[in-house]
């Protein structure tokens, strides 16, 4: 049943546009009759009004004396489509607010080339020419980046590139790095000791300088590459051998990652070579395996990506990786050309690196929500609409068992008209067909459906509440049980422990 709600709908639309989402402090009461307002949501589409918030963010700058990294809390303006890691780094590269006491990072001349996040690892590339900076400026700038980025929720490790080249192997500057808690002065002394080959650091300093390994594996669906940071290092004749042996042993987290080197062996061990120009360094990798087992071009491409990215993250000054299979350069497989000469570079695989998003599905009894981690592209991981679409796709064979579909069976991704974020509220708009399909849902089924969306979207840092719409208009309810006239808060009590 549909009807006009007249003045009430108009007042509600105006109030929502002026103040954003108003709080709904508890689970909504049951409402007897589902209705949809025919008052349009005028300005909530992406081309409408853009809300701006000032978000407190932590930045680190070196002091003038070069002895400390000083923690500053600044406000960064964020619109609905701002990605905060990018905004934070761009702000850090500007001059500090207190320029009398603090030094600008890289003299204020650094420009952000790229920044990506996958799981707990952020990779950031700063466009500078390292040759024109002093070692102290490089040192303090890298540590300022690391400490600033690790203040962001969910980030534990930072890999820094300067002018497209990893900083691995430069004194105590390793890749990736964790947050540094010692003073800049003490860290600088350790760095100088590491650079001075005649002054061997003590064992505890050597332990601090030993970087973890960054390894890349497939996600369990086999669609993306995801990094895993392994802190336990083994003794090997060189880092290339250590990296590839670790890849062959497989990931530590088998619930989210899968091996890339099944049925493959190394023959012989990988070597680090110098090209004919006498300057360019590369890693030569020889694999042995049945070509009949390697006919899946996508899997082999991800294998090449895992090897290339893992080696180039961990070995400094490597320009490319050369891979051969059964003594022949790995140039192509049926349906896909890899490279002309079997060489692979870092940037070829950036689009294959994914990220994990948290989704919530009902358990099989329909009594609680179960969290599921699913791999999507890094770009899609930033979009609220992607997560609702993944919910509408439903459980996959690679998801954890014991979950079920949250929606009526006759609906699909085509029924999602859009997800618009304004302020700290996500507006989720469904089609009229979706609305009709929800009629007759039980109270518990509607509750599970609604909170699968609410709890999934409120995993995103700038979303605290969710407002439901039908054809971009406000709705009393979807199935007749839950009152959806006001936006809903996250419901942690419904999540299965």
C-alpha positions in Angstrom: 0.0 0.0 0.0 1.4 3.4 -1.0 0.1 6.9 0.0 1.1 10.5 0.2 2.4 11.6 3.6 2.0 15.3 2.8 3.4 17.9 5.1 5.1 15.3 7.3 7.2 14.0 4.4 8.2 17.5 3.4 9.2 18.5 6.9 11.2 15.3 7.3 13.0 15.8 3.9 14.0 19.4 4.9 15.2 18.3 8.3 17.3 15.5 6.9 19.0 17.8 4.3 19.7 20.5 6.8 21.1 18.5 9.7 22.1 15.2 8.0 21.1 12.0 9.9 19.4 12.4 13.2 20.1 9.6 15.7 17.9 6.6 16.2 19.1 5.4 19.6 17.6 2.0 19.6 16.3 -0.7 17.4 13.2 0.7 15.7 9.7 -0.2 16.9 7.4 -2.3 14.7 5.2 -0.2 12.4 1.9 -1.7 11.2 1.8 -0.7 7.6 4.6 -0.1 5.1 4.3 3.0 3.0 6.5 5.0 0.7 6.6 8.8 0.6 6.2 10.2 -2.9 8.2 13.3 -1.9 11.5 13.0 -3.7 14.8 13.1 -2.0 15.8 16.2 -3.9 19.5 16.7 -3.2 20.8 13.3 -2.0 22.0 12.1 -5.4 25.7 12.4 -6.1 25.2 15.6 -8.1 23.4 17.3 -5.2 24.7 19.0 -2.2 28.2 18.0 -0.9 28.7 17.9 2.8 32.0 18.9 4.3 33.4 17.9 7.8 36.5 18.9 9.5 38.1 15.7 10.7 40.9 15.7 13.5 43.9 13.9 12.1 47.4 13.2 13.5 50.5 14.3 11.6 54.2 14.0 12.5 56.8 16.6 11.6 60.5 16.7 12.6 61.5 19.6 14.9 64.1 22.2 13.8 66.8 20.4 15.8 66.2 17.1 14.2 65.8 15.3 17.5 62.1 14.5 17.7 59.1 13.8 15.6 56.4 16.1 16.9 52.8 14.9 17.0 50.3 17.5 15.7 46.5 17.2 15.6 45.1 19.1 12.7 41.7 19.4 11.1 41.4 18.1 7.6 38.4 19.0 5.5 36.7 15.9 4.1 33.9 15.6 1.6 31.8 12.5 1.1 34.1 11.1 -1.5 37.4 11.9 0.3 39.7 8.9 1.0 41.3 9.9 4.3 44.7 8.1 3.8 45.3 10.2 0.7 44.0 13.4 2.3 46.3 12.9 5.4 49.4 12.3 3.3 48.7 15.3 1.1 48.3 17.5 4.2 51.5 16.2 5.7 53.4 17.1 2.6 52.3 20.7 3.0 54.1 23.2 5.4 53.4 22.5 9.1 51.1 25.0 10.9 53.8 25.8 13.4 56.6 26.5 10.9 58.7 28.3 13.6 59.4 25.1 15.5 58.9 22.4 12.9 60.5 21.4 9.6 58.5 20.7 6.5 58.7 17.1 5.2 61.0 16.9 2.2 61.2 20.8 2.4 57.5 20.9 1.4 58.3 19.9 -2.1 57.2 16.3 -2.1 54.1 15.3 -4.1 52.0 12.3 -3.6 52.2 10.0 -6.7 50.1 7.1 -5.4 48.9 5.6 -2.2 47.2 2.1 -1.9 46.0 0.1 1.0 45.6 -3.7 1.2 44.8 -5.3 4.5 47.1 -3.7 7.1 49.7 -2.5 4.6 49.8 0.9 3.0 52.2 1.6 0.1 52.9 5.2 -0.6 55.0 6.7 -3.5 56.3 10.3 -3.1 57.5 12.1 -6.1 60.9 13.5 -5.2 64.5 13.2 -6.4 66.3 11.7 -3.5 69.6 12.9 -4.9 68.9 16.6 -4.0 68.1 15.9 -0.3 70.5 15.2 2.6 70.4 11.8 4.2 68.9 13.4 7.3 66.1 14.9 5.3 65.3 11.6 3.6 65.5 9.9 7.0 63.2 12.3 8.9 60.7 12.5 6.0 60.3 8.7 5.7 59.8 8.3 9.4 57.3 11.2 9.5 55.3 9.4 6.7 55.4 6.1 8.6 54.3 7.5 11.9 51.5 9.6 10.3 50.1 6.8 8.2 50.1 4.2 11.0 47.9 6.6 13.0 45.1 5.6 10.5 42.8 2.9 11.8 43.7 -0.6 10.4 47.2 0.3 9.2 50.1 -1.5 10.8 52.8 -1.3 8.1 53.9 1.3 5.6 56.1 0.7 2.5 57.6 3.9 1.2 58.7 4.6 -2.3 60.6 7.7 -3.3 60.4 8.6 -7.0 59.1 5.1 -7.7 61.9 3.2 -5.9 61.5 1.4 -2.6 63.7 2.6 0.3 64.5 -0.9 1.4 68.0 -1.5 2.5 68.9 2.2 3.2 70.4 2.0 6.8 67.5 1.3 9.2 65.0 2.5 6.6 63.4 -0.8 5.6 60.2 -1.8 3.8 57.8 -2.1 5.3 58.1 -0.2 8.5 56.0 -0.1 11.7 55.4 2.9 13.8 58.6 4.2 15.5 58.5 5.0 19.2 62.1 6.0 19.8 63.2 9.6 19.5 64.4 10.8 16.1 67.8 11.5 17.6 68.3 7.9 18.8 66.9 6.5 15.5 69.4 8.7 13.6 72.3 7.3 15.6 71.1 3.7 14.8 70.8 4.7 11.1 74.3 6.2 11.0 75.7 3.0 12.6 73.9 0.9 9.9 75.3 3.0 7.1 78.9 2.8 8.5 80.2 -0.6 7.6 83.1 -0.2 9.9 80.9 0.3 13.0 78.8 -2.9 13.4 75.6 -2.2 15.4 74.9 -4.3 18.5 72.6 -7.3 18.2 69.5 -5.5 19.6 70.0 -2.7 16.9 70.4 -5.4 14.2 67.2 -6.9 15.4 65.4 -3.6 15.0 66.8 -3.2 11.5 65.6 -6.6 10.3 62.5 -5.9 8.3 59.5 -8.2 8.1 58.9 -9.9 4.7 56.0 -8.7 2.6 54.6 -11.6 0.6 51.7 -11.7 -1.8 49.2 -14.5 -2.1 45.9 -15.0 -3.8 42.7 -14.4 -1.9 40.7 -17.5 -1.3 38.5 -16.7 -4.4 41.6 -16.6 -6.6 40.6 -13.1 -8.0 43.1 -10.8 -6.3 46.5 -10.6 -4.7 46.7 -9.7 -1.0 49.8 -9.0 1.1 50.8 -10.8 4.2 53.5 -9.4 6.4 55.6 -12.1 8.0 57.8 -11.0 10.9 59.7 -14.3 11.4 62.7 -14.3 9.1 64.7 -17.4 8.2 68.3 -17.8 7.4 69.0 -18.1 3.6 71.9 -17.4 1.3 70.1 -14.4 -0.1 66.8 -12.6 0.3 65.5 -13.8 -3.1 65.8 -17.4 -1.9 64.1 -16.6 1.4 61.2 -14.8 -0.3 60.5 -17.6 -2.7 60.8 -20.3 -0.1 58.3 -18.4 2.0 55.9 -18.2 -1.0 56.2 -21.9 -1.5 55.4 -22.6 2.1 52.1 -20.7 1.7 50.3 -18.1 3.8 50.0 -18.1 7.5 46.4 -17.0 7.3 44.7 -19.7 5.2 41.3 -18.4 6.0 41.8 -15.4 3.8 44.7 -16.3 1.6 45.7 -19.2 -0.6 49.0 -20.5 -2.0 50.2 -19.3 -5.4 52.9 -21.9 -6.0 51.2 -25.3 -5.8 52.9 -27.9 -8.0 55.8 -25.5 -8.7 59.5 -26.0 -7.8 62.5 -23.7 -8.1 65.2 -25.0 -10.5 67.8 -23.7 -9.6 67.6 -21.2 -6.8 66.8 -17.6 -7.8 69.8 -15.3 -8.5 70.2 -11.5 -8.6 71.7 -10.5 -11.9 73.1 -7.3 -13.4 72.0 -6.4 -16.9 74.4 -5.5 -19.8 74.3 -1.8 -18.9 76.1 -2.7 -15.7 73.6 -0.8 -13.6 70.2 -2.4 -13.9 69.6 -5.2 -11.4 67.0 -7.9 -11.7 66.0 -11.3 -10.2 66.1 -14.4 -12.4 63.5 -17.0 -11.3 63.3 -20.5 -12.9 60.2 -22.5 -12.2 59.5 -26.2 -13.0 56.0 -27.5 -13.3 53.8 -29.2 -15.8 52.5 -26.9 -18.5 49.3 -28.8 -18.5 48.9 -27.7 -14.9 49.6 -24.1 -15.8 47.0 -23.6 -18.5 44.9 -21.3 -16.3 46.3 -18.0 -17.6 44.7 -16.0 -14.8 46.3 -18.1 -12.0 49.7 -18.0 -13.7 49.4 -14.2 -14.1 48.7 -13.9 -10.4 51.6 -16.3 -9.7 53.9 -14.0 -11.7 52.5 -11.0 -9.8 53.0 -12.6 -6.4 56.6 -13.5 -7.2 57.4 -10.0 -8.8 55.7 -8.0 -6.0 57.2 -10.1 -3.2 60.7 -9.8 -4.6 60.5 -6.1 -5.4 59.0 -5.2 -2.0 61.9 -6.9 -0.2 65.0 -6.4 -2.3 66.3 -2.9 -2.9 67.2 -1.5 -6.4 65.5 -4.3 -8.4 64.2 -3.0 -11.7 62.3 -6.2 -12.8 62.0 -9.9 -12.4 62.6 -12.5 -15.2 60.5 -15.6 -14.9 60.9 -18.8 -16.9 58.9 -22.0 -16.8 60.5 -25.3 -17.6 63.5 -23.6 -19.1 61.5 -21.2 -21.4 60.7 -17.5 -20.7 57.2 -17.2 -19.4 55.8 -14.9 -22.2 52.3 -16.2 -22.7 49.6 -18.8 -22.1 46.6 -19.6 -24.3 44.4 -16.5 -24.2 46.8 -14.1 -22.6 50.2 -12.6 -23.5 52.3 -11.9 -20.4 55.4 -10.2 -21.7 57.7 -10.3 -24.7 60.7 -11.6 -22.9 59.4 -13.1 -19.7 60.3 -9.9 -17.6 57.8 -8.4 -15.1 57.7 -5.1 -13.3 56.1 -3.8 -10.2 53.5 -1.5 -11.9 52.1 -4.3 -14.1 50.3 -5.8 -11.1 49.0 -2.8 -9.2 45.4 -3.4 -10.5 45.6 -7.0 -9.3 46.1 -6.1 -5.7 42.8 -6.2 -3.8 41.6 -5.4 -0.3 39.3 -7.0 2.2 35.9 -5.7 3.1 33.8 -6.8 6.1 30.3 -8.0 5.2 27.5 -9.4 7.5 25.1 -12.2 6.5 22.5 -13.9 8.6 23.4 -17.3 10.1 21.5 -20.3 8.9 18.9 -20.0 11.7 18.3 -16.4 10.9 19.0 -15.4 14.6 22.3 -13.5 14.3 24.7 -11.9 11.9 28.0 -13.5 10.9 31.0 -11.5 9.7 32.6 -12.4 6.4 35.8 -11.0 4.9 35.7 -10.7 1.1 38.3 -9.5 -1.4 37.4 -6.7 -3.8 39.5 -4.3 -5.8 41.1 -1.5 -3.9 39.0 1.1 -5.6 35.8 -0.8 -4.9 36.8 -1.3 -1.2 36.3 2.5 -0.8 32.8 2.5 -2.2 29.8 2.0 0.1 27.7 0.7 -2.9 30.2 -2.1 -3.5 29.4 -3.6 -0.1 25.7 -3.6 -0.6 26.2 -5.2 -4.0 28.3 -7.9 -2.5 25.5 -8.6 0.0 23.0 -8.8 -2.8 25.3 -11.3 -4.6 25.0 -13.5 -1.5 27.2 -16.1 0.0 30.0 -17.5 -2.1 31.5 -21.0 -2.0 34.7 -19.5 -0.5 32.9 -17.7 2.4 32.7 -19.3 5.8 30.0 -21.9 6.2 26.9 -21.3 8.2 25.6 -18.1 6.5 22.6 -17.5 4.3 21.1 -15.0 1.9 19.7 -11.9 3.6 17.2 -10.8 0.9 14.1 -12.1 -0.9 15.3 -14.6 -3.6 13.7 -12.6 -6.5 15.9 -9.4 -5.9 19.4 -8.8 -7.2 22.1 -6.1 -7.7 19.9 -4.4 -10.3 17.5 -3.4 -7.6 20.1 -1.2 -5.8 19.6 2.3 -7.3 22.4 3.9 -5.3 24.2 4.5 -2.0 24.7 8.2 -1.3 26.8 9.4 1.7 26.0 12.7 3.3 27.5 13.7 6.6 28.0 10.5 8.5 24.9 8.8 7.1 24.5 6.4 4.1 21.3 6.7 2.1 20.5 3.3 0.5 18.0 3.5 -2.3 16.2 0.4 -3.7 13.8 -0.1 -6.6 10.0 -0.4 -6.4 10.4 -4.1 -7.3 12.7 -4.6 -4.3 10.0 -2.9 -2.1 7.3 -5.2 -3.5 9.5 -8.3 -3.0 9.9 -7.4 0.7 6.1 -7.5 1.4 5.3 -10.5 3.5 8.7 -10.9 5.1 8.6 -12.2 8.7 9.7 -9.8 11.4 12.9 -11.7 11.9 13.7 -11.9 8.2 13.2 -8.2 7.7 15.4 -7.5 10.8 18.2 -9.7 9.4 18.0 -8.1 6.0 18.0 -4.5 7.3 20.9 -5.1 9.8 23.0 -7.0 7.3 23.1 -3.6 5.4 23.4 -1.4 8.4 26.2 -3.3 10.1 28.1 -3.8 6.8 28.0 -0.1 5.9 28.9 1.2 9.4 32.2 -0.7 9.1 33.2 2.3 6.8 35.0 5.0 8.8 32.7 7.9 7.8 29.4 6.1 8.1 27.6 5.9 11.5 24.0 5.5 10.4 21.9 4.2 7.4 18.7 5.6 6.0 16.6 3.4 3.7 14.9 4.8 0.6 12.7 3.4 -2.2 13.1 5.1 -5.6 15.0 7.9 -3.8 12.0 8.6 -1.5 11.7 8.1 2.2 10.0 4.9 3.3 8.1 3.9 6.5 9.2 0.3 6.3 10.3 -2.3 3.8 8.4 -5.4 5.0 6.0 -3.9 7.4 7.8 -4.8 10.6 10.6 -2.3 11.2 10.1 1.5 11.4 12.6 3.0 8.9 11.4 6.6 9.0 14.6 7.6 10.8 18.2 6.4 10.1 19.4 3.4 12.0 22.5 3.0 14.1 24.8 0.0 14.1 23.5 -3.0 16.1 26.5 -4.8 17.6 24.3 -7.0 19.8 23.0 -8.9 16.7 26.5 -10.0 15.6 27.4 -13.6 16.5 30.4 -13.9 18.7 
